[in-house]
Amino acid sequence: MIVIDTNVALEYRKIPIFFYKSELVFTEPVMKEIKEKAKENREGALLKLIEGVRIVRTREKVADNSIIEAAVSNNYKVATFDKILMDRLKKEGVCVITSRGELIRALDHSE
């Protein structure tokens, strides 16, 4: 499973990640961010694509903190383009996916 950060989900036109819904995980705070940004930008397609993606509940209510908690607790990889979050995840020993190509390769190999 791969936890997806908001900034990766918003690249849905460039990265066909939603073909791999069974391998994707969002935390509740990230899902809330995605829905807010999709509505602000009138991204109806994104709202449809996120339907059915697995949601992980965490104690943390801030998106980045929830991603770290979910990844550490469940031994998930994380896909993000956020350099600060990348550094925090690496300090926790979490496998971080930082590019489009790397993400697609990870998803292709997860099946």
N, C-alpha and C positions, 0 to 999 in steps of 0.2 A: 504494500500500500504506500501511496505517496500523498503526503499532506500538501495541498496546493495553497499558496499565498494569493492574496487578492491581485497583486500585480501580474501574476502569471495567468490567472483566470481572465483578466481583462485583455489578454493577448489572444483570445480565442479565435480571431480571424487568421492569425499568423501561425498558431500552434493548434493542431487538431486534437487537443487532449480529450475532448469530450466523447471521442470514439471509444475511450477506455474508462468509462464511468465506473466499472467494477473495480478499478485499481486506484481511483481517486478518493480522497478524503478531504473534507473541509471541517474546520472547527466552527462552532456556532458564531463566534464573533467575526470570523472571516466571511461566513455566509451572509451575515447581516451587512457587512461592508460591501460585498459584491452586489447584493440586492439594492442597497442605497445608490451605489455608483451606476448600476444598470438603469435604475429609474431616472436618476439625474440626467443621464446621457441618452435616454430613450433607447436603450439597448434591449428591446423585447426579445431578440434572438438569444441573447445571453441568459435572460430569465428562463427561457424554455430549455436551454442547454443544461442549466444547473439542476433542473428537476431530476430527482432520482439519485443524485450524488450522495454518498454516505456522509452523515454528519457525526462528528465526534464531540461529545460533551466534555468540557473541562471545567475546573474550578476557576480558571483565569477568565476574565472578561475582556481583556485587551487582546486584540488579534495576535500580535507577535508573541506575547506571553502564552497565549493558548496554543499556538503552533508549537512552541518549545515544549510545553507540558505534554501535548499529544504525541509528539515525536519521541520524547524521552520515555514516556510511560508505555508506549506501544511498539517501540523500536521501528518507527516509520522513517522513511526518507522524507525530505522536504524539498519542494521546488519553489524557489524564490529568486527574484532579481534584486532584492533589498540587501545592500552590502552590510549594513549594521546587523540585520537579522542573521545574515550568513555567518558573521563573526561570532555572534552569540550561540548559534547552533553548533558551530565547529568546536567552541569551548566546551560544549556539553557532549561532544563526541557523536553528534548526529551527522549522517550522510546528507550532504547538501547538493542539490542539483541546481546548477546556476546558468545553464544555457538551453536554448530551444532544442538544439540537437541532442544534448545530453538527456533531456527530458523524454524526447521521443524514443531514444535508444532504451532508456530505462523502462518505459511503458511497453515497448515491443518485446522486451525480454522478461516481462513480468507474467506473461500469459503461459 
